[in-house]
Amino acid sequence: MPNRRTFIKSTALATGAFAMSAKSYARIMGANDRVRVGVVGFSDRFKSSLLPPFVDVHKKMNFEIVALSDIWNRRRDEGKAHLEQKLGNKIQVFNNNEALYDAKMVDAVFISTADFQHAIHTIEAVQAGCDTYTEKPLAETMADARAVLKAVRDSKKIVQIGSQRRSAENYHEAANFIQKGEFGPIVMVELMWNVNQPGRWRRPALVKDLKESDVDWKRFLINRPFEAFDPRKYLEYRLFWPYSSGIPGQWMSHQIDTVHWFSGLSHPRSAVANGGIYQWKDGRKNADTLAVVFDYGPANDPTSGFQVQFTSRFSNSAGETKELYYSNAGMINLDTNEISDLGGLRDWEASAMGLKPNLLKPRKLEGAKVAYDANTGGDNHSYAHVKNWLECVRSRQQPNAPVEAGYQHSIANMMANAAYRTGQKVTFDEKKQEVLVGGKPWKPFK
């Protein structure tokens, strides 16, 4: 992993790098050639968190958004108007991704669609010769996860997963501190994500207005079981399985990704979960309160490892978001950006057992903490993350959050989701790459 100096250097503008064009990826184009970008899904997330950093840097880096694909006529019209106003150039709109790629006018795409669509939309893009910035979660089933991992690796395209912590200076510093052995073995991780927002993931005004004739419902469903058109499931998909796992896919995916990054482990050994819909009785099917306990460690050594606890609630925001890493010598608090000796082995406790004290030297982590907008999930590290992707599209180097990072967080998400929905302890079959419930592959839906 890069140290702080190389991390800062990696986020500088790559003015002398190279990229592949969509017209012919066998041809290397110069740093002065323009890279044409498409938008797959004009979502709130794209509008609030991905577009602003692109607007700030695209002219200097010679990128241009030229096209938009969305299966909802309202979003096509709104997206075209908004992009043309922000960017000052004409935007061509398409009713679906097939038409977008058939036009052969984009080199790269932003993908910010419904959670369960990310994997399939990424496969479509890389097979059409495009690099992608793909929002998280990458996949909600192992079949989708395995398919997108293979497609990206076969294509050799640049895919950045929307796990913005991987472009944050303080997270890089924490990762280096742990990986250099200065922290000591991780013994426990506590993750928390709490809000008190009855409107979170709700779109009641839009639901009231949406008609089936406005959207391509069959394209929306992709590979999910067919059911009749439901405007809530189209607009409020995060509340309904199998269109989203809800809390795991939206929130836990960010935080569990740091566990994989910091520890070097690719997935949990096991997971148990509990939760329910305790506060917001609005017809949702995904939990508004969830607790997950993971066991992490080498598969061949069950005597070593550590526990990860993730908790989230929609009914009270006390505690907000927290990421706390513990060793025998102290802790890393990524909310306050502090490394401290809190809880470490002190003199009198050590001497009673004939041991030496084990205490970290307190210090501050450099860089801003992650902050979240109440409605869209926007944060102050999206700028660096989008910029890193644009640089890598030119340099052809791997971005900070490659497809493997998305594959790994998807495994943890699915294990949490399976544990919650079945009430059983869930494990992972490393050889077959399957989430197991009762020793058998989890069947998430029929």
C-alpha positions as a printed NumPy array, in Angstrom:
array([[  0.   ,   0.   ,   0.   ],
       [  1.268,   3.506,  -0.706],
       [  2.603,   5.628,   2.122],
       [  1.378,   9.182,   2.646],
       [  3.964,  10.695,   0.324],
       [  3.203,   8.365,  -2.562],
       [ -0.529,   8.711,  -1.913],
       [ -0.354,  12.505,  -2.227],
       [  1.801,  12.136,  -5.326],
       [ -0.7  ,   9.687,  -6.84 ],
       [ -3.507,  12.228,  -6.58 ],
       [ -1.609,  14.894,  -8.529],
       [ -2.769,  15.521, -12.096],
       [ -1.358,  12.951, -14.477],
       [ -0.646,  15.398, -17.311],
       [  1.774,  13.152, -19.15 ],
       [ -0.185,   9.918, -19.009],
       [ -2.032,   7.936, -21.622],
       [ -5.494,   6.461, -22.167],
       [ -7.309,   4.207, -24.605],
       [-10.101,   5.551, -26.786],
       [-13.436,   3.751, -27.213],
       [-13.1  ,   3.857, -31.003],
       [-10.009,   1.722, -30.909],
       [ -8.559,   0.581, -27.596],
       [ -5.646,  -0.875, -29.51 ],
       [ -4.579,   2.698, -30.297],
       [ -2.738,   4.676, -27.627],
       [ -3.757,   8.301, -27.611],
       [ -1.754,  11.202, -26.296],
       [ -2.332,  13.194, -23.141],
       [ -3.959,  15.954, -25.181],
       [ -6.708,  13.732, -26.627],
       [-10.139,  14.219, -25.121],
       [-11.756,  11.369, -23.189],
       [-15.512,  11.164, -23.79 ],
       [-17.614,  10.181, -20.8  ],
       [-21.176,   8.888, -20.523],
       [-23.537,   8.894, -17.557],
       [-25.44 ,   5.669, -16.858],
       [-28.28 ,   6.692, -14.553],
       [-28.861,  10.338, -13.676],
       [-29.258,   9.689,  -9.945],
       [-29.197,  11.98 ,  -6.924],
       [-25.876,  10.408,  -5.985],
       [-24.327,  11.243,  -9.34 ],
       [-25.726,  14.777,  -9.349],
       [-24.637,  15.675,  -5.805],
       [-21.366,  13.811,  -5.291],
       [-19.818,  12.667,  -8.574],
       [-20.624,  15.465, -10.984],
       [-19.242,  18.398,  -8.895],
       [-15.658,  17.06 ,  -8.774],
       [-15.85 ,  16.198, -12.479],
       [-16.992,  19.744, -13.265],
       [-14.038,  21.153, -11.31 ],
       [-11.299,  19.174, -13.074],
       [-12.583,  17.983, -16.439],
       [-11.292,  20.846, -18.565],
       [ -7.791,  20.719, -17.12 ],
       [ -7.688,  16.953, -17.546],
       [ -9.414,  17.078, -20.978],
       [-12.463,  14.957, -20.196],
       [-15.956,  15.72 , -21.485],
       [-19.367,  14.276, -20.62 ],
       [-21.142,  13.802, -23.94 ],
       [-23.979,  11.337, -23.321],
       [-26.579,  10.194, -20.814],
       [-28.492,   6.902, -20.605],
       [-31.54 ,   6.555, -18.374],
       [-34.659,   4.377, -18.69 ],
       [-36.874,   7.058, -17.068],
       [-37.97 ,   9.897, -19.378],
       [-38.006,  12.431, -16.541],
       [-34.399,  11.721, -15.589],
       [-33.314,  11.903, -19.212],
       [-34.833,  15.376, -19.571],
       [-33.604,  16.625, -16.194],
       [-30.148,  15.137, -16.719],
       [-29.689,  16.637, -20.15 ],
       [-30.698,  20.101, -18.943],
       [-28.563,  19.929, -15.806],
       [-25.449,  18.609, -17.538],
       [-25.646,  21.136, -20.352],
       [-26.051,  23.954, -17.828],
       [-23.116,  22.777, -15.691],
       [-20.752,  21.782, -18.506],
       [-21.659,  24.109, -21.353],
       [-21.78 ,  21.455, -24.072],
       [-24.501,  19.431, -25.76 ],
       [-25.507,  16.093, -24.228],
       [-26.956,  13.265, -26.31 ],
       [-29.542,  11.174, -24.448],
       [-30.348,   7.485, -24.87 ],
       [-33.289,   5.428, -23.637],
       [-31.062,   2.552, -22.544],
       [-27.468,   1.378, -22.309],
       [-27.618,  -0.751, -25.441],
       [-28.363,   2.329, -27.528],
       [-25.62 ,   4.278, -25.74 ],
       [-22.926,   1.719, -26.506],
       [-24.158,   1.108, -30.044],
       [-23.509,   4.809, -30.724],
       [-19.78 ,   4.226, -29.977],
       [-19.341,   7.736, -28.664],
       [-17.995,   7.186, -25.113],
       [-14.689,   5.992, -23.699],
       [-15.764,   5.773, -20.054],
       [-18.949,   5.92 , -17.99 ],
       [-20.189,   6.814, -14.531],
       [-22.548,   4.073, -13.277],
       [-24.916,   5.219, -10.538],
       [-28.035,   3.104, -10.912],
       [-30.016,   0.835,  -8.57 ],
       [-27.894,  -1.313,  -6.244],
       [-28.707,  -4.658,  -7.883],
       [-27.917,  -3.267, -11.358],
       [-24.318,  -2.169, -10.752],
       [-22.688,  -5.484, -11.642],
       [-24.642,  -6.018, -14.869],
       [-24.202,  -2.409, -15.958],
       [-20.453,  -2.69 , -15.353],
       [-20.291,  -5.865, -17.437],
       [-22.137,  -4.116, -20.275],
       [-19.74 ,  -1.185, -20.122],
       [-16.435,  -3.045, -20.08 ],
       [-17.592,  -5.388, -22.839],
       [-18.388,  -2.272, -24.886],
       [-14.81 ,  -1.086, -24.37 ],
       [-15.452,   1.471, -21.615],
       [-13.764,   2.201, -18.31 ],
       [-16.174,   2.727, -15.422],
       [-16.675,   4.52 , -12.155],
       [-19.133,   2.085, -10.541],
       [-21.035,   2.991,  -7.41 ],
       [-21.195,   0.595,  -4.498],
       [-22.388,  -1.985,  -3.666],
       [-20.839,  -3.786,  -6.611],
       [-23.116,  -6.842,  -6.398],
       [-25.915,  -8.282,  -4.268],
       [-25.611, -11.948,  -5.369],
       [-22.538, -14.13 ,  -5.803],
       [-23.536, -14.977,  -9.379],
       [-23.452, -11.278, -10.277],
       [-20.248, -10.73 ,  -8.298],
       [-18.36 , -13.573,  -9.984],
       [-19.586, -12.47 , -13.415],
       [-18.521,  -8.853, -13.04 ],
       [-15.135,  -9.765, -11.565],
       [-14.398, -12.024, -14.531],
       [-15.65 ,  -9.506, -17.094],
       [-13.526,  -6.687, -15.706],
       [-10.396,  -8.811, -15.432],
       [-10.867, -10.186, -18.954],
       [-11.405,  -6.704, -20.377],
       [ -8.472,  -5.056, -18.568],
       [-10.57 ,  -1.898, -18.276],
       [-10.127,   0.632, -15.491],
       [-12.92 ,   0.212, -12.933],
       [-13.104,   2.377,  -9.837],
       [-15.574,   1.273,  -7.16 ],
       [-17.301,   4.107,  -5.296],
       [-15.596,   3.362,  -1.954],
       [-14.34 ,   6.881,  -1.343],
       [-12.433,   6.118,   1.849],
       [ -9.76 ,   4.551,  -0.366],
       [ -8.892,   8.031,  -1.648],
       [ -8.828,   9.651,   1.807],
       [ -5.494,  10.714,   3.293],
       [ -6.384,   9.752,   6.867],
       [ -7.45 ,   6.244,   5.824],
       [ -4.216,   5.743,   3.902],
       [ -2.258,   6.814,   6.966],
       [ -4.225,   4.42 ,   9.184],
       [ -3.719,   1.585,   6.688],
       [  0.033,   2.155,   6.611],
       [  0.204,   2.328,  10.405],
       [ -1.498,  -1.065,  10.721],
       [  0.267,  -2.767,   7.818],
       [  3.727,  -1.709,   9.022],
       [  3.026,  -3.486,  12.313],
       [  3.042,  -0.35 ,  14.467],
       [ -0.522,  -0.916,  15.646],
       [ -0.101,  -4.568,  16.537],
       [ -2.59 ,  -7.28 ,  15.588],
       [ -6.173,  -6.094,  15.279],
       [ -8.232,  -7.616,  18.095],
       [-11.592,  -5.929,  17.483],
       [-13.345,  -3.491,  15.121],
       [-16.524,  -1.572,  15.967],
       [-18.473,   0.03 ,  13.12 ],
       [-21.568,   2.189,  13.576],
       [-23.895,   4.11 ,  11.239],
       [-26.919,   5.794,  12.821],
       [-29.472,   8.285,  11.508],
       [-32.923,   9.5  ,  12.532],
       [-34.451,  10.19 ,   9.146],
       [-37.963,   9.022,   8.253],
       [-37.343,  10.264,   4.704],
       [-34.135,   8.336,   4.16 ],
       [-34.432,   6.523,   0.804],
       [-38.055,   7.668,   0.489],
       [-39.383,   9.551,  -2.576],
       [-43.154,   9.915,  -1.884],
       [-43.776,  12.864,  -4.234],
       [-42.047,  11.139,  -7.14 ],
       [-43.763,   7.829,  -6.379],
       [-47.133,   9.567,  -6.653],
       [-46.306,  10.92 , -10.12 ],
       [-44.459,   7.962, -11.673],
       [-46.359,   5.954, -14.289],
       [-45.278,   2.682, -15.864],
       [-45.304,   4.336, -19.3  ],
       [-42.56 ,   6.715, -18.066],
       [-39.998,   3.948, -17.533],
       [-38.747,   0.7  , -19.029],
       [-39.794,  -1.589, -16.166],
       [-38.508,  -4.806, -17.759],
       [-35.067,  -3.284, -18.239],
       [-35.144,  -2.111, -14.641],
       [-35.661,  -5.67 , -13.384],
       [-32.69 ,  -7.037, -15.409],
       [-32.134, -10.487, -13.844],
       [-34.476, -10.224, -10.863],
       [-37.719, -12.252, -10.745],
       [-40.488, -10.587, -12.713],
       [-43.23 ,  -8.779, -10.838],
       [-45.805,  -6.147, -11.738],
       [-44.729,  -2.514, -11.964],
       [-44.393,  -0.841,  -8.562],
       [-43.315,   2.827,  -8.458],
       [-42.031,   2.427,  -4.898],
       [-39.696,  -0.391,  -5.887],
       [-38.438,   1.668,  -8.81 ],
       [-37.826,   4.872,  -6.827],
       [-37.344,   3.546,  -3.283],
       [-35.517,   0.348,  -4.221],
       [-33.176,   0.591,  -1.23 ],
       [-36.12 ,  -0.333,   1.007],
       [-36.925,  -3.55 ,  -0.869],
       [-35.097,  -6.847,  -1.336],
       [-34.116,  -8.193,  -3.914],
       [-33.402,  -4.733,  -5.379],
       [-31.151,  -3.758,  -2.477],
       [-29.957,  -5.277,   0.772],
       [-30.532,  -1.849,   2.313],
       [-28.229,  -1.128,   5.239],
       [-25.461,  -3.63 ,   4.279],
       [-25.236,  -2.529,   0.657],
       [-25.586,   1.183,   1.243],
       [-23.687,   1.799,   4.463],
       [-21.859,  -1.261,   5.731],
       [-20.168,  -1.684,   2.344],
       [-18.196,   1.533,   2.944],
       [-17.018,   0.584,   6.407],
       [-16.386,  -3.14 ,   5.916],
       [-14.189,  -2.242,   2.933],
       [-11.719,  -0.589,   5.303],
       [-11.497,  -3.831,   7.298],
       [-10.443,  -5.739,   4.18 ],
       [ -8.034,  -2.983,   3.15 ],
       [ -6.381,  -2.552,   6.556],
       [ -6.16 ,  -6.246,   7.436],
       [ -5.386,  -7.72 ,   4.02 ],
       [ -8.198, -10.249,   4.492],
       [-10.642, -10.607,   1.61 ],
       [-13.807, -11.682,   3.429],
       [-15.189, -12.796,   6.81 ],
       [-14.966, -16.381,   8.009],
       [-18.506, -16.207,   9.372],
       [-21.39 , -13.852,  10.109],
       [-24.454, -13.755,  12.34 ],
       [-27.056, -10.986,  12.306],
       [-30.258,  -9.746,  13.851],
       [-32.542,  -6.791,  13.274],
       [-35.918,  -5.744,  12.029],
       [-38.31 ,  -2.962,  11.076],
       [-38.817,  -1.396,  14.488],
       [-39.526,   2.267,  13.779],
       [-40.686,   3.096,  10.241],
       [-43.787,   1.055,   9.424],
       [-44.081,   2.323,   5.852],
       [-44.245,  -0.918,   3.895],
       [-40.488,  -1.384,   3.551],
       [-39.033,  -4.896,   3.529],
       [-35.422,  -4.093,   4.462],
       [-34.463,  -3.587,   8.106],
       [-34.389,  -0.156,   9.719],
       [-32.213,  -1.567,  12.517],
       [-29.439,  -4.116,  12.048],
       [-26.59 ,  -5.671,  14.012],
       [-24.011,  -7.954,  12.397],
       [-21.118,  -9.784,  14.033],
       [-18.341, -11.037,  11.76 ],
       [-15.42 , -13.327,  12.498],
       [-12.278, -12.513,  10.492],
       [ -9.   , -14.365,  10.255],
       [ -7.024, -16.938,   8.278],
       [ -9.226, -19.803,   7.079],
       [ -6.574, -22.345,   8.117],
       [ -6.105, -20.973,  11.628],
       [ -9.335, -20.561,  13.603],
       [ -7.378, -19.73 ,  16.76 ],
       [ -6.276, -16.346,  15.387],
       [ -8.248, -13.438,  14.068],
       [-10.599, -10.756,  15.332],
       [-14.241,  -9.798,  15.573],
       [-16.044,  -7.019,  13.694],
       [-19.304,  -5.614,  15.034],
       [-21.488,  -3.485,  12.757],
       [-24.612,  -1.747,  14.049],
       [-27.006,   0.639,  12.333],
       [-30.357,   2.206,  13.162],
       [-32.715,   4.66 ,  11.471],
       [-34.548,   5.609,  14.686],
       [-31.957,   7.587,  16.671],
       [-28.822,   9.283,  15.365],
       [-26.782,   9.242,  18.589],
       [-23.286,   8.024,  17.832],
       [-23.656,   8.887,  14.137],
       [-20.896,   7.139,  12.139],
       [-17.938,   5.514,  13.877],
       [-15.035,   3.295,  12.856],
       [-12.962,   2.12 ,  15.812],
       [-10.01 ,  -0.268,  15.494],
       [ -8.565,  -1.885,  18.62 ],
       [ -5.256,  -3.597,  19.356],
       [ -3.829,  -4.728,  22.68 ],
       [ -1.9  ,  -1.433,  22.77 ],
       [ -4.673,   1.09 ,  22.053],
       [ -7.027,   2.164,  19.31 ],
       [ -7.49 ,   4.045,  16.047],
       [-10.545,   6.297,  15.993],
       [-11.384,   7.3  ,  12.423],
       [-14.133,   9.617,  13.645],
       [-11.713,  11.84 ,  15.577],
       [ -8.657,  10.915,  13.452],
       [ -6.684,   9.9  ,  16.512],
       [ -4.34 ,   7.057,  17.38 ],
       [ -4.336,   6.659,  21.15 ],
       [ -3.282,   4.319,  23.958],
       [ -6.884,   4.117,  25.165],
       [ -7.524,   0.616,  26.503],
       [ -3.929,  -0.474,  26.01 ],
       [ -2.069,  -2.76 ,  28.425],
       [ -0.878,  -0.522,  31.283],
       [  1.883,  -0.909,  33.887],
       [ -0.006,  -2.378,  36.826],
       [ -2.113,  -4.701,  34.668],
       [  0.965,  -5.969,  32.81 ],
       [  3.235,  -6.394,  35.838],
       [  0.638,  -8.474,  37.687],
       [  1.115, -11.125,  34.989],
       [  4.838, -10.652,  34.547],
       [  4.386,  -8.727,  31.287],
       [  5.586,  -5.4  ,  29.975],
       [  3.213,  -2.506,  29.263],
       [  1.959,  -2.288,  25.677],
       [  0.849,   1.241,  24.798],
       [  0.654,   3.153,  21.527],
       [  2.173,   6.596,  21.285],
       [ -0.753,   9.019,  20.766],
       [ -0.836,  10.968,  17.515],
       [ -3.255,  12.569,  15.073],
       [ -4.014,  11.199,  11.639],
       [ -3.654,  13.785,   8.896],
       [ -6.549,  14.566,   6.571],
       [-10.232,  15.347,   6.955],
       [-12.692,  12.962,   8.599],
       [-15.465,  11.551,   6.443],
       [-18.552,  13.77 ,   6.651],
       [-21.982,  12.871,   5.3  ],
       [-24.801,  14.855,   3.805],
       [-28.108,  13.85 ,   5.389],
       [-29.949,  13.147,   2.159],
       [-27.625,  11.928,  -0.554],
       [-24.671,  10.334,   1.209],
       [-22.288,  12.905,  -0.243],
       [-18.918,  13.137,   1.438],
       [-15.781,  15.199,   1.32 ],
       [-13.609,  12.48 ,  -0.261],
       [-15.572,  12.041,  -3.485],
       [-13.477,  14.776,  -5.094],
       [-10.215,  12.862,  -4.649],
       [-11.867,   9.578,  -5.617],
       [-13.337,  10.844,  -8.896],
       [-10.069,  12.568,  -9.713],
       [ -8.107,   9.385,  -9.025],
       [-10.343,   7.52 , -11.482],
       [ -9.836,  10.124, -14.2  ],
       [ -6.078,   9.973, -13.698],
       [ -6.098,   6.181, -13.966],
       [ -8.206,   6.245, -17.139],
       [ -5.256,   8.118, -18.673],
       [ -2.373,   6.324, -16.973],
       [ -3.933,   2.798, -17.197],
       [ -2.793,   2.224, -13.617],
       [ -5.108,   0.532, -11.13 ],
       [ -7.291,   3.01 ,  -9.206],
       [ -7.498,   3.277,  -5.422],
       [-10.633,   1.067,  -5.267],
       [-10.3  ,  -1.584,  -8.011],
       [-12.953,  -4.164,  -8.831],
       [-11.462,  -6.607,  -6.3  ],
       [-12.347,  -4.178,  -3.493],
       [-15.958,  -4.218,  -4.659],
       [-15.975,  -7.988,  -4.947],
       [-14.729,  -8.321,  -1.38 ],
       [-17.2  ,  -5.897,   0.192],
       [-19.973,  -7.657,  -1.758],
       [-19.119, -10.975,  -0.087],
       [-19.408,  -9.404,   3.37 ],
       [-22.663,  -7.664,   2.41 ],
       [-24.173, -10.923,   1.179],
       [-23.072, -12.794,   4.285],
       [-24.733, -10.137,   6.46 ],
       [-27.881, -10.151,   4.324],
       [-28.097, -13.948,   4.32 ],
       [-27.575, -14.119,   8.094],
       [-30.303, -11.534,   8.691],
       [-32.824, -13.155,   6.343],
       [-32.267, -16.756,   7.441],
       [-31.412, -16.268,  11.119],
       [-28.51 , -18.683,  10.694],
       [-24.739, -18.493,  10.967],
       [-23.29 , -17.891,   7.505],
       [-19.874, -18.951,   6.215],
       [-17.961, -18.64 ,   2.945],
       [-16.64 , -21.371,   0.672],
       [-13.291, -20.069,  -0.54 ],
       [-12.857, -22.73 ,  -3.225],
       [-16.295, -22.338,  -4.799],
       [-16.662, -18.649,  -3.96 ],
       [-20.095, -19.179,  -2.436],
       [-21.928, -17.775,   0.574],
       [-23.085, -20.778,   2.607],
       [-26.102, -21.18 ,   4.88 ],
       [-26.212, -24.52 ,   6.669],
       [-23.305, -25.64 ,   4.506],
       [-25.237, -25.045,   1.268],
       [-25.047, -22.116,  -1.209],
       [-27.409, -19.33 ,  -0.229],
       [-30.33 , -18.949,  -2.634],
       [-31.239, -15.265,  -2.207],
       [-34.483, -15.468,  -4.204],
       [-36.378, -17.982,  -6.28 ]])
